[in-house]
Amino acid sequence: MVLVYFLLFLFSIVFLFPLCWMFLTSVKELGAIYLVPPQWIPKVFQWENYMKIFRDYPLGTYLSNSVEYTIISTFGIVLSSSLVAFGFARIRARGKDPLFALVLATMMLPYQVTMIPQYLLFRKLGWVDSYLPLVIPAFTGSAFIIFLLRQFYIGLSKDLDEAVSIDGGGYFTIFFRIIIPLSLPAMATAGIMEFMYRWNDLLGPLIYLNTTNKFPLALGLANFTSSYGATQWNILMTAAVVSVIPPLLLFFTAQKYFIQGIVVHASKD
């Protein structure tokens, strides 16, 4: 047991080291970053760097754009994918299995293959330089999330569906009254995965967004050097530290509800 905890401690150091280095760099003066040998802990902590990124740079705008884009997209993906997964898992229909195989086959296509046709389509619609090409497709579902939720729905007892049907309830009643309450752990997992993907999404905004004030956080950080000349690494690391705070807060908060959902589901079984 002692060996296990020791190994966990070593691995945690390996994973936490980049975060610690990023935080320590964010509170340094610019000149202290280039010292040889490197100064790991600064003599003076420059906490005003965190005020500077909001006062002198549009980090607040980037952060607001990322929050709005990520929340809307995550909600759209989870809602639409859960409905499609429910249909594949609980509704009897001809051709359902080949259609599900076709949905899974779309996962084999890399984004680079569909990137140009999608761009041409959205340009024809006049959606370029807006969040519509990034948000609207989210409400059409995700093949991986559909697969994940379908597998979970299949494991739920169909006796509950029959009980609702006997009482006169339809498929939407079954979905909203039975499936969703029992599938909160799976939906939380899907939501966390999609949130992380959207929050760190760089390629999509890079293709469709041209106006600086519309940039999300990932694209704003990538554009930091070209927009403000020579890279101020301490300011860049400060912005990077701010960018990782929302995902960390979401993870620790959602982890609590995720575990509670599993315990409740297990106790019902």
FENRALIN-V600522 format. One record per residue. N is the residue number from 1. RES is the residue in one letter. SS is DSSP state (A for helix, B for strand, O for the rest). PHI is phi in degrees with one decimal (* if undefined). Layout:
BEGIN
N_RES_SS_PHI + N_RES_SS_PHI
END
This chain:
BEGIN
1_M_O_* + 2_V_A_-62.9 + 3_L_A_-63.9 + 4_V_A_-63.3 + 5_Y_A_-66.0 + 6_F_A_-65.9 + 7_L_A_-65.6 + 8_L_A_-61.7 + 9_F_A_-64.4 + 10_L_A_-64.9 + 11_F_A_-65.6 + 12_S_A_-64.7 + 13_I_A_-63.9 + 14_V_A_-60.9 + 15_F_A_-78.0 + 16_L_A_-85.2 + 17_F_A_-57.3 + 18_P_A_-60.6 + 19_L_A_-65.6 + 20_C_A_-64.5 + 21_W_A_-62.7 + 22_M_A_-64.0 + 23_F_A_-66.3 + 24_L_A_-64.3 + 25_T_A_-67.2 + 26_S_A_-68.8 + 27_V_O_-109.5 + 28_K_O_-102.3 + 29_E_O_-75.2 + 30_L_O_-60.6 + 31_G_A_-67.9 + 32_A_A_-70.8 + 33_I_A_-72.2 + 34_Y_A_-97.9 + 35_L_O_-68.2 + 36_V_O_-127.2 + 37_P_O_-67.7 + 38_P_O_-63.4 + 39_Q_O_-97.4 + 40_W_O_-69.3 + 41_I_O_-106.9 + 42_P_O_-66.7 + 43_K_O_-71.0 + 44_V_O_-125.7 + 45_F_O_-84.0 + 46_Q_O_-89.5 + 47_W_O_-67.9 + 48_E_A_-69.0 + 49_N_A_-58.4 + 50_Y_A_-72.4 + 51_M_A_-79.7 + 52_K_A_-66.7 + 53_I_A_-67.1 + 54_F_A_-92.3 + 55_R_A_-84.6 + 56_D_O_-102.5 + 57_Y_O_-131.6 + 58_P_O_-81.5 + 59_L_A_-66.2 + 60_G_A_-61.5 + 61_T_A_-66.2 + 62_Y_A_-59.9 + 63_L_A_-65.4 + 64_S_A_-63.3 + 65_N_A_-62.0 + 66_S_A_-65.8 + 67_V_A_-62.4 + 68_E_A_-64.1 + 69_Y_A_-62.8 + 70_T_A_-69.2 + 71_I_A_-64.7 + 72_I_A_-64.0 + 73_S_A_-65.6 + 74_T_A_-64.6 + 75_F_A_-60.9 + 76_G_A_-64.1 + 77_I_A_-64.7 + 78_V_A_-65.4 + 79_L_A_-64.9 + 80_S_A_-67.4 + 81_S_A_-66.6 + 82_S_A_-67.0 + 83_L_A_-66.1 + 84_V_A_-66.0 + 85_A_A_-63.6 + 86_F_A_-62.2 + 87_G_A_-62.9 + 88_F_A_-69.3 + 89_A_A_-89.9 + 90_R_A_-120.2 + 91_I_O_-98.2 + 92_R_O_-85.7 + 93_A_O_-158.0 + 94_R_O_-70.2 + 95_G_O_75.3 + 96_K_A_-65.9 + 97_D_A_-66.7 + 98_P_A_-61.1 + 99_L_A_-66.4 + 100_F_A_-66.2 + 101_A_A_-62.6 + 102_L_A_-66.2 + 103_V_A_-62.5 + 104_L_A_-66.0 + 105_A_A_-63.8 + 106_T_A_-66.3 + 107_M_A_-69.5 + 108_M_A_-80.7 + 109_L_O_-86.2 + 110_P_O_-67.7 + 111_Y_A_-60.6 + 112_Q_A_-64.5 + 113_V_A_-72.6 + 114_T_A_-94.2 + 115_M_A_-63.0 + 116_I_A_-68.8 + 117_P_A_-58.7 + 118_Q_A_-64.4 + 119_Y_A_-63.0 + 120_L_A_-62.6 + 121_L_A_-62.8 + 122_F_A_-68.8 + 123_R_A_-68.9 + 124_K_A_-62.3 + 125_L_O_-79.4 + 126_G_O_77.8 + 127_W_O_-95.1 + 128_V_O_-64.3 + 129_D_O_68.1 + 130_S_O_-144.8 + 131_Y_O_-86.7 + 132_L_A_-60.3 + 133_P_A_-65.7 + 134_L_A_-94.7 + 135_V_A_-96.4 + 136_I_A_-59.1 + 137_P_A_-61.1 + 138_A_A_-64.6 + 139_F_A_-83.7 + 140_T_A_-102.9 + 141_G_O_94.0 + 142_S_O_-128.1 + 143_A_A_-59.7 + 144_F_A_-68.8 + 145_I_A_-66.5 + 146_I_A_-59.9 + 147_F_A_-61.9 + 148_L_A_-61.6 + 149_L_A_-71.8 + 150_R_A_-60.4 + 151_Q_A_-63.1 + 152_F_A_-71.6 + 153_Y_A_-64.4 + 154_I_A_-62.5 + 155_G_O_-75.8 + 156_L_O_-80.9 + 157_S_O_-65.1 + 158_K_O_-81.9 + 159_D_A_-61.5 + 160_L_A_-65.8 + 161_D_A_-62.1 + 162_E_A_-65.9 + 163_A_A_-64.8 + 164_V_A_-67.2 + 165_S_A_-63.8 + 166_I_A_-63.1 + 167_D_O_-80.6 + 168_G_O_95.0 + 169_G_O_-80.7 + 170_G_O_-97.8 + 171_Y_A_-65.7 + 172_F_A_-68.3 + 173_T_A_-65.0 + 174_I_A_-61.1 + 175_F_A_-66.8 + 176_F_A_-81.7 + 177_R_A_-95.3 + 178_I_A_-114.5 + 179_I_A_-67.9 + 180_I_A_-61.0 + 181_P_A_-59.4 + 182_L_A_-83.3 + 183_S_O_-108.2 + 184_L_A_-58.0 + 185_P_A_-60.3 + 186_A_A_-66.3 + 187_M_A_-69.2 + 188_A_A_-64.7 + 189_T_A_-61.9 + 190_A_A_-61.9 + 191_G_A_-64.9 + 192_I_A_-64.3 + 193_M_A_-61.3 + 194_E_A_-70.0 + 195_F_A_-60.7 + 196_M_A_-62.3 + 197_Y_A_-65.7 + 198_R_A_-67.6 + 199_W_A_-64.9 + 200_N_O_-96.0 + 201_D_O_-67.0 + 202_L_O_-113.1 + 203_L_A_-66.3 + 204_G_A_-59.5 + 205_P_A_-60.4 + 206_L_A_-64.1 + 207_I_A_-77.0 + 208_Y_A_-101.2 + 209_L_O_-105.1 + 210_N_O_-117.6 + 211_T_O_-82.8 + 212_T_A_-61.2 + 213_N_A_-67.3 + 214_K_A_-99.0 + 215_F_O_-65.0 + 216_P_O_-78.3 + 217_L_A_-64.1 + 218_A_A_-61.0 + 219_L_A_-71.4 + 220_G_A_-63.1 + 221_L_A_-67.9 + 222_A_A_-65.5 + 223_N_O_-89.4 + 224_F_A_-61.4 + 225_T_A_-67.8 + 226_S_A_-68.2 + 227_S_A_-84.7 + 228_Y_A_-120.1 + 229_G_O_74.0 + 230_A_O_-59.0 + 231_T_O_-70.5 + 232_Q_O_-93.0 + 233_W_A_-63.5 + 234_N_A_-67.2 + 235_I_A_-70.1 + 236_L_A_-62.2 + 237_M_A_-68.9 + 238_T_A_-62.7 + 239_A_A_-64.0 + 240_A_A_-66.1 + 241_V_A_-63.0 + 242_V_A_-62.5 + 243_S_A_-69.0 + 244_V_A_-90.8 + 245_I_A_-66.4 + 246_P_A_-58.1 + 247_P_A_-60.9 + 248_L_A_-66.2 + 249_L_A_-61.9 + 250_L_A_-63.0 + 251_F_A_-61.8 + 252_F_A_-68.6 + 253_T_A_-71.0 + 254_A_A_-69.2 + 255_Q_A_-62.2 + 256_K_A_-63.3 + 257_Y_A_-67.9 + 258_F_A_-64.0 + 259_I_A_-66.6 + 260_Q_A_-61.4 + 261_G_A_-63.8 + 262_I_A_-66.0 + 263_V_A_-64.0 + 264_V_A_-63.8 + 265_H_A_-64.8 + 266_A_A_-66.2 + 267_S_A_-68.7 + 268_K_A_-67.6 + 269_D_O_-68.2
END
